[in-house]
Amino acid sequence: LKKFQIPEENYFIHISESNYARKNIFRLFDAYKKAKALGLNHRLILVGKYLPPVKQKADEIPGIKLLGYVSDEHLSELIQGSDALVLPSLHEGFGMPLVEAMSCGVPCITSNRHAPPEIVGDSGLLVDPYDTSDIANKMIELGKNKELLTNLSKQALERSKDFSWD
């Protein structure tokens, strides 16, 4: 975190790409803003390519940090340090970031549509990607319930064993 000038605080991570509409970035930001207003004490760190409209919106919301591209080593460390990967995509294919997070013992808050439910199984929390209140509430639930976080972390690590890296 020091390398990226991020205070040592709890955080959620999102792995993004330039197709921010598909990744549902603006709803994620709106949900994060709602969650912060309701007492969430986490930062939101975005890793990966982003375009100017994403930066403009992120700059309006305290607690969001855009990192852009990071090396695989740093990405792994950032995932491991997070409380959850938040990936409320409108459409997600296989969802490699979900498996990467689970292999680090990090649960996911992800879309209840397309492939993510099949990937995370019972090792994460599913959200309606169109409902910012649902996304915000799941962030708060996981951010404030340490027992749930611990249980889902264990389940995520176990679930990751169902996938092969070969």
C-alpha positions as CSV (number, residue, x, y, z in Angstrom):
1,L,0.0,0.0,0.0
2,K,2.9,2.4,0.8
3,K,4.2,1.9,-2.8
4,F,0.9,3.3,-4.1
5,Q,0.6,6.0,-1.4
6,I,-2.5,4.4,0.1
7,P,-3.1,4.6,3.9
8,E,-3.2,1.3,5.7
9,E,-7.0,0.9,5.9
10,N,-9.5,-1.7,5.0
11,Y,-10.4,-1.7,1.4
12,F,-12.3,-3.4,-1.4
13,I,-10.6,-3.9,-4.8
14,H,-12.0,-3.8,-8.3
15,I,-10.1,-5.0,-11.4
16,S,-11.2,-3.0,-14.3
17,E,-10.7,-2.5,-18.0
18,S,-11.4,0.2,-20.6
19,N,-14.9,-1.1,-21.1
20,Y,-16.2,0.5,-18.0
21,A,-19.8,0.3,-19.0
22,R,-19.7,-3.5,-19.0
23,K,-17.8,-3.5,-15.7
24,N,-20.6,-1.3,-14.3
25,I,-18.1,1.2,-12.9
26,F,-20.5,4.2,-12.5
27,R,-23.0,2.1,-10.5
28,L,-20.2,0.7,-8.4
29,F,-19.1,4.2,-7.6
30,D,-22.6,5.3,-6.8
31,A,-23.0,2.2,-4.5
32,Y,-19.7,2.9,-2.8
33,K,-20.8,6.5,-2.2
34,K,-24.1,5.2,-0.6
35,A,-22.2,2.7,1.5
36,K,-19.8,5.4,2.8
37,A,-22.8,7.6,3.7
38,L,-24.2,4.6,5.7
39,G,-20.9,4.1,7.6
40,L,-18.7,1.9,5.5
41,N,-15.1,2.5,6.5
42,H,-13.4,1.0,3.5
43,R,-11.6,2.5,0.6
44,L,-12.3,1.3,-3.0
45,I,-9.2,0.6,-5.1
46,L,-9.5,0.2,-8.8
47,V,-6.7,-1.6,-10.7
48,G,-6.5,-1.7,-14.5
49,K,-7.0,0.5,-17.4
50,Y,-9.5,3.4,-17.0
51,L,-10.6,6.2,-19.3
52,P,-11.1,9.9,-18.5
53,P,-14.8,9.7,-17.6
54,V,-14.0,7.1,-14.9
55,K,-11.2,9.3,-13.5
56,Q,-13.5,12.3,-13.5
57,K,-16.3,10.5,-11.6
58,A,-13.8,8.8,-9.2
59,D,-12.3,12.2,-8.3
60,E,-15.7,13.3,-7.1
61,I,-16.0,10.6,-4.5
62,P,-13.6,10.5,-1.5
63,G,-12.1,7.1,-0.8
64,I,-11.7,5.9,-4.3
65,K,-8.2,5.3,-5.6
66,L,-7.4,4.6,-9.2
67,L,-4.1,2.7,-9.7
68,G,-4.1,1.9,-13.4
69,Y,-1.9,-0.9,-14.5
70,V,0.1,-2.8,-11.8
71,S,2.4,-5.7,-12.2
72,D,1.1,-9.2,-11.5
73,E,3.1,-9.4,-8.3
74,H,1.6,-6.1,-7.0
75,L,-1.9,-7.2,-8.2
76,S,-1.6,-10.4,-6.2
77,E,-0.5,-8.4,-3.1
78,L,-3.3,-5.9,-3.5
79,I,-5.9,-8.6,-3.9
80,Q,-4.6,-10.5,-0.8
81,G,-4.8,-7.3,1.3
82,S,-8.3,-6.5,0.4
83,D,-11.5,-7.6,2.2
84,A,-13.2,-8.4,-1.1
85,L,-13.2,-8.1,-4.8
86,V,-16.2,-6.1,-6.0
87,L,-17.1,-7.0,-9.6
88,P,-20.8,-6.1,-10.3
89,S,-20.4,-6.4,-14.0
90,L,-23.5,-6.1,-16.3
91,H,-22.0,-9.0,-18.3
92,E,-19.1,-11.1,-17.4
93,G,-17.6,-14.0,-19.3
94,F,-15.6,-16.5,-17.2
95,G,-14.5,-13.8,-14.8
96,M,-10.8,-14.6,-14.2
97,P,-10.5,-11.9,-11.5
98,L,-13.1,-13.8,-9.4
99,V,-10.9,-17.0,-9.5
100,E,-7.8,-15.0,-8.8
101,A,-9.4,-13.4,-5.7
102,M,-10.8,-16.7,-4.4
103,S,-7.3,-18.3,-4.8
104,C,-6.1,-15.6,-2.5
105,G,-8.8,-16.4,0.0
106,V,-10.6,-13.2,-0.8
107,P,-14.4,-13.4,-1.2
108,C,-16.2,-11.6,-4.1
109,I,-19.2,-9.3,-4.3
110,T,-20.3,-9.9,-7.8
111,S,-23.2,-9.9,-10.3
112,N,-26.0,-12.4,-10.0
113,R,-26.1,-12.7,-13.8
114,H,-24.2,-14.7,-16.4
115,A,-21.1,-16.7,-15.2
116,P,-20.2,-15.1,-11.8
117,P,-22.8,-17.1,-9.8
118,E,-21.4,-20.4,-11.2
119,I,-17.9,-19.3,-10.4
120,V,-18.2,-18.0,-6.9
121,G,-20.9,-20.5,-5.7
122,D,-21.4,-20.0,-2.0
123,S,-18.1,-18.3,-1.5
124,G,-19.2,-14.7,-2.1
125,L,-22.2,-12.4,-2.2
126,L,-24.3,-11.9,-5.3
127,V,-25.8,-8.6,-6.3
128,D,-28.2,-7.2,-8.8
129,P,-25.8,-5.2,-10.9
130,Y,-28.5,-2.6,-11.7
131,D,-29.4,-2.0,-8.1
132,T,-26.9,0.4,-6.4
133,S,-28.6,-0.1,-3.0
134,D,-28.1,-3.9,-3.3
135,I,-24.4,-3.4,-4.1
136,A,-24.0,-0.9,-1.3
137,N,-25.7,-3.1,1.3
138,K,-23.5,-6.1,0.4
139,M,-20.4,-3.9,0.8
140,I,-21.6,-2.8,4.2
141,E,-22.6,-6.3,5.2
142,L,-19.2,-7.8,4.3
143,G,-17.3,-4.7,5.6
144,K,-19.0,-4.8,9.0
145,N,-19.5,-8.5,9.7
146,K,-16.1,-10.0,10.4
147,E,-17.5,-13.5,11.0
148,L,-19.1,-13.5,7.5
149,L,-15.9,-12.2,6.0
150,T,-13.9,-14.9,7.7
151,N,-16.3,-17.7,6.6
152,L,-16.5,-16.4,3.0
153,S,-12.7,-16.1,2.9
154,K,-12.4,-19.8,3.9
155,Q,-15.1,-20.8,1.4
156,A,-13.4,-18.8,-1.4
157,L,-10.1,-20.5,-0.9
158,E,-11.8,-23.9,-0.9
159,R,-13.9,-23.0,-4.0
160,S,-10.8,-21.9,-5.9
161,K,-9.5,-25.5,-5.8
162,D,-12.3,-26.4,-8.2
163,F,-10.5,-24.4,-10.9
164,S,-7.3,-25.4,-12.7
165,W,-4.5,-23.0,-13.7
166,D,-3.1,-25.5,-16.2
